[in-house]
Amino acid sequence: MHLGEIERWEGKQSLPKVICLHGFLGCGKDFKIVRDNYAGHPTIIAPDFPDYSQSPTCGYSWESCIQALDKLIVAESKDAACILLGYSMGGRIALQYALQHADNLAGLVLVGATPGIADEKERAARKEKDIAQANMLREQSLDDFLKHWFKQDIIRAQSQISEPYQSDMRRTRESNNSIALAQSLSFLGTGSMPSAWEHLANLHQPTLLVTGDGDEKFKTIAGNMETQLPNAQHATIKDAGHACCFEKPLAFTQALDSFLSSLID
C-alpha cells in the first residue's frame, strides 16, 4: 500500500500535529471542514489513505497498511509530537497502528471506531458480508453501489453536513476507483481486522473517543472501550450521527481542542 495525495494545513506550532485518516469512500480533503471550523487549529495532515483515486498497483493488507502509515508518522514526528486521528475505517487503522507503535504518538483520537469483532464466528460472518460488498463493486457500476451504500441508516445522518463540503465529498466518492474500493473492503474491512479488544489495556497513550449521540452502536462500543483503555475519555457530540466530525464540526473541534490542550498543560 502507498499514500496518495496528502492535504496539509499549517497551524499553531504550540499544539501537536494531527494526522487524520478518512473513512471508507473518503479522502484527505474530507477534513477541510474540520480545519475550517477550528480557530487556531494545529497543523493538520490528511493523506488519501487508502488512495481510492486509482486502481491499486499492489495488494492491500494490514501489515502493508501499518508500514506505509509508519513512514509518514516517523517523518512528521522529527520536529513535533503527533496525534493520530481516525474516523470510522480510519479509526480502525489508527488503533491498529497505535497498538504497534505507541511510542511514536503523543495521543490518539478515534471517531466512530471499533477495536474489531472479538467473536470468531461473528468476525467470519462480517468478513463474508465485506466480501459480498466488494463483489458488488466489481460486478456493478459505482453509481449503483453508492445508491446502495447511502441508503444505510448509519450513513443517512451525513445529509446534515453543510455545503459546500457535502457536495465536495459526494463528488470525491463518485470519482473513486471501484477496484481500489473493493480491495479495501476485502482486506481492510472489519471482518478482516484482527480484534484489538484484548490489547486495549496495553495502550497507555492519552485517547479521545468521539461519537455522535445518535450513533447508538458506536456510542456503546466507545463506552466499552473507555472502561478498558487505561487513559481514555469519551466525548459525545449532540445531534450528530456516525460522521460526527463532519456533521457537527464546530462541536467536534471544541472537543478536540480541549484534548490537545490537555496534552501540553
C-alpha positions as CSV (number, residue, x, y, z in Angstrom):
1,M,0.0,0.0,0.0
2,H,1.0,3.6,-0.5
3,L,-0.2,7.0,0.4
4,G,-2.0,9.1,-2.2
5,E,-2.2,12.9,-2.1
6,I,-1.6,14.5,1.2
7,E,-3.5,17.5,2.4
8,R,-1.6,19.7,4.7
9,W,-2.8,22.8,6.6
10,E,-0.2,24.5,8.7
11,G,-1.3,25.7,12.1
12,K,-0.3,26.6,15.6
13,Q,3.1,25.1,16.4
14,S,2.4,25.0,20.1
15,L,0.0,22.2,19.5
16,P,0.8,18.7,18.4
17,K,0.4,17.9,14.7
18,V,-2.8,16.0,13.9
19,I,-2.6,13.3,11.3
20,C,-6.1,12.4,10.1
21,L,-7.2,9.2,8.5
22,H,-10.5,9.2,6.5
23,G,-13.2,6.6,6.4
24,F,-14.3,4.2,3.6
25,L,-15.0,6.1,0.3
26,G,-13.3,9.2,1.7
27,C,-10.1,11.1,1.1
28,G,-7.9,13.6,2.9
29,K,-9.8,16.6,1.7
30,D,-12.8,15.4,3.8
31,F,-11.0,17.0,6.8
32,K,-11.2,20.5,5.3
33,I,-14.5,21.1,7.1
34,V,-12.6,20.3,10.4
35,R,-9.8,22.7,9.6
36,D,-12.3,25.5,8.6
37,N,-14.2,25.2,11.8
38,Y,-11.2,25.1,14.1
39,A,-10.0,28.6,15.1
40,G,-6.3,28.4,16.0
41,H,-6.1,24.9,14.6
42,P,-2.9,22.8,14.8
43,T,-1.0,21.6,11.7
44,I,-3.4,19.1,10.1
45,I,-2.1,16.4,7.8
46,A,-4.6,14.3,6.0
47,P,-3.4,11.7,3.4
48,D,-5.5,9.8,0.9
49,F,-5.0,6.5,2.7
50,P,-6.1,4.2,1.3
51,D,-5.9,6.0,-2.0
52,Y,-9.2,5.3,-3.8
53,S,-8.4,7.6,-6.8
54,Q,-6.8,4.9,-8.9
55,S,-6.6,1.1,-9.3
56,P,-4.1,-0.2,-6.8
57,T,-0.7,-1.4,-8.1
58,C,-0.2,-3.7,-5.2
59,G,-2.3,-5.8,-2.8
60,Y,-3.8,-4.4,0.4
61,S,-3.0,-6.0,3.8
62,W,-3.0,-4.8,7.4
63,E,0.8,-5.2,7.5
64,S,1.4,-3.0,4.5
65,C,-1.1,-0.5,5.7
66,I,0.7,-0.1,9.1
67,Q,4.1,0.1,7.4
68,A,3.0,2.8,5.0
69,L,1.5,4.9,7.8
70,D,4.6,4.4,9.9
71,K,6.8,6.1,7.3
72,L,4.6,9.2,7.3
73,I,4.3,9.4,11.1
74,V,8.1,8.9,11.7
75,A,8.8,11.7,9.2
76,E,6.3,14.1,10.7
77,S,7.5,13.3,14.3
78,K,11.0,14.6,13.7
79,D,10.1,18.2,14.5
80,A,6.9,17.9,16.6
81,A,4.7,15.5,18.5
82,C,2.0,13.8,16.5
83,I,-1.6,12.9,17.3
84,L,-3.2,10.2,15.2
85,L,-6.9,10.8,14.4
86,G,-9.0,8.3,12.6
87,Y,-12.7,8.4,11.5
88,S,-14.6,5.0,11.1
89,M,-12.3,2.8,9.0
90,G,-9.5,5.3,9.6
91,G,-10.1,4.9,13.3
92,R,-9.7,1.2,13.0
93,I,-6.4,1.7,11.1
94,A,-5.3,4.3,13.7
95,L,-6.0,1.9,16.6
96,Q,-4.0,-0.9,15.0
97,Y,-1.1,1.4,14.4
98,A,-1.2,2.8,18.0
99,L,-1.1,-0.8,19.4
100,Q,2.1,-1.5,17.4
101,H,3.8,1.9,17.5
102,A,2.5,3.7,20.6
103,D,5.8,5.4,21.3
104,N,5.5,7.4,18.0
105,L,2.3,9.1,19.2
106,A,1.5,11.7,21.8
107,G,-2.1,10.7,21.7
108,L,-4.9,9.0,19.8
109,V,-8.4,10.3,18.6
110,L,-10.9,7.7,17.5
111,V,-14.1,8.9,15.9
112,G,-16.9,6.3,15.4
113,A,-14.3,3.5,15.6
114,T,-14.3,-0.1,16.8
115,P,-11.5,-2.4,18.0
116,G,-13.0,-5.1,15.8
117,I,-15.0,-8.2,16.5
118,A,-13.9,-10.5,19.3
119,D,-16.1,-13.5,18.5
120,E,-14.6,-15.6,15.7
121,K,-17.9,-16.7,14.2
122,E,-19.2,-13.1,14.2
123,R,-16.0,-11.9,12.6
124,A,-16.2,-14.6,9.9
125,A,-19.8,-13.6,9.1
126,R,-18.8,-10.0,8.9
127,K,-15.9,-10.9,6.5
128,E,-18.4,-12.7,4.2
129,K,-20.5,-9.5,4.2
130,D,-17.5,-7.4,3.4
131,I,-16.5,-9.6,0.5
132,A,-20.1,-9.6,-0.8
133,Q,-20.0,-5.7,-0.8
134,A,-16.6,-5.9,-2.5
135,N,-18.1,-8.1,-5.2
136,M,-20.9,-5.6,-5.7
137,L,-18.2,-3.1,-6.6
138,R,-16.6,-5.4,-9.0
139,E,-19.8,-6.5,-10.7
140,Q,-22.0,-3.4,-10.7
141,S,-21.4,0.2,-11.5
142,L,-20.0,2.6,-8.9
143,D,-23.2,4.6,-9.1
144,D,-25.3,1.6,-8.2
145,F,-23.1,0.7,-5.3
146,L,-23.2,4.3,-4.0
147,K,-27.0,4.3,-4.1
148,H,-27.0,1.1,-2.0
149,W,-24.4,2.5,0.4
150,F,-26.0,5.8,1.1
151,K,-29.3,4.1,2.0
152,Q,-27.8,2.6,5.1
153,D,-29.1,4.1,8.4
154,I,-25.6,4.8,9.6
155,I,-24.9,7.0,6.6
156,R,-28.1,9.0,6.4
157,A,-27.2,11.5,9.1
158,Q,-24.4,12.7,6.8
159,S,-27.2,14.6,4.9
160,Q,-26.7,17.4,7.5
161,I,-23.1,18.0,6.5
162,S,-23.0,21.7,5.4
163,E,-22.3,22.9,1.9
164,P,-20.1,23.1,0.0
165,Y,-18.4,20.3,1.9
166,Q,-21.2,17.8,1.4
167,S,-21.2,18.2,-2.4
168,D,-17.4,18.1,-2.4
169,M,-17.4,14.8,-0.5
170,R,-20.1,13.4,-2.9
171,R,-18.0,14.3,-6.0
172,T,-15.0,12.6,-4.5
173,R,-16.9,9.4,-3.8
174,E,-18.4,9.4,-7.4
175,S,-14.9,9.6,-8.8
176,N,-13.4,6.8,-6.8
177,N,-11.9,3.7,-8.4
178,S,-14.1,0.7,-7.9
179,I,-11.3,-1.8,-7.8
180,A,-9.5,0.2,-5.1
181,L,-12.7,0.3,-3.0
182,A,-13.2,-3.5,-3.4
183,Q,-9.7,-4.2,-2.3
184,S,-10.2,-2.1,0.8
185,L,-13.4,-3.9,1.8
186,S,-11.9,-7.3,1.1
187,F,-8.6,-6.8,3.1
188,L,-9.2,-3.9,5.5
189,G,-12.8,-4.4,6.3
190,T,-14.0,-5.0,9.9
191,G,-14.2,-8.8,9.2
192,S,-10.5,-8.9,8.2
193,M,-9.3,-6.7,11.0
194,P,-7.6,-8.5,13.9
195,S,-9.6,-8.0,17.1
196,A,-7.9,-5.5,19.4
197,W,-10.2,-5.8,22.4
198,E,-7.8,-8.0,24.3
199,H,-5.0,-5.5,23.8
200,L,-6.7,-2.2,24.8
201,A,-5.3,-2.4,28.4
202,N,-1.8,-2.2,27.0
203,L,-2.4,1.2,25.3
204,H,-1.4,3.9,27.7
205,Q,-1.3,6.9,25.4
206,P,-4.0,9.5,26.0
207,T,-7.0,8.6,23.9
208,L,-10.1,10.6,23.0
209,L,-13.1,8.6,21.8
210,V,-15.7,10.6,20.0
211,T,-19.2,9.5,18.9
212,G,-22.4,11.2,17.8
213,D,-25.2,10.9,20.3
214,G,-27.4,9.4,17.6
215,D,-24.9,6.7,16.7
216,E,-26.1,4.2,19.3
217,K,-23.9,1.2,18.1
218,F,-20.6,3.1,18.2
219,K,-21.6,5.1,21.3
220,T,-21.9,1.7,23.1
221,I,-18.6,0.5,21.7
222,A,-16.8,3.6,22.8
223,G,-18.3,3.3,26.3
224,N,-16.9,-0.3,26.5
225,M,-13.6,0.9,25.1
226,E,-13.3,3.6,27.7
227,T,-13.6,1.1,30.5
228,Q,-10.7,-1.0,29.1
229,L,-8.3,1.7,28.0
230,P,-6.1,3.0,30.8
231,N,-6.1,6.7,29.7
232,A,-9.2,7.4,27.7
233,Q,-12.1,9.8,27.7
234,H,-15.3,9.7,25.7
235,A,-16.9,12.8,24.2
236,T,-20.4,12.7,22.7
237,I,-21.4,15.2,20.0
238,K,-25.0,16.4,20.3
239,D,-27.4,16.0,17.4
240,A,-24.8,14.0,15.3
241,G,-24.6,10.6,13.8
242,H,-21.7,8.4,12.8
243,A,-19.7,11.0,11.0
244,C,-19.9,13.5,13.9
245,C,-16.6,15.2,13.0
246,F,-18.1,16.3,9.7
247,E,-21.8,16.6,10.7
248,K,-21.1,18.9,13.7
249,P,-17.5,20.2,13.0
250,L,-17.6,23.1,15.5
251,A,-18.6,20.9,18.4
252,F,-16.1,18.3,17.3
253,T,-13.2,20.7,17.1
254,Q,-14.1,22.1,20.6
255,A,-13.7,18.6,22.0
256,L,-10.6,18.0,20.0
257,D,-9.0,21.3,21.1
258,S,-9.7,20.5,24.8
259,F,-8.0,17.2,24.3
260,L,-5.0,18.7,22.6
261,S,-4.6,21.4,25.2
262,S,-4.7,18.9,28.0
263,L,-1.6,17.2,26.4
264,I,0.5,20.4,26.7
265,D,-0.7,21.7,30.1
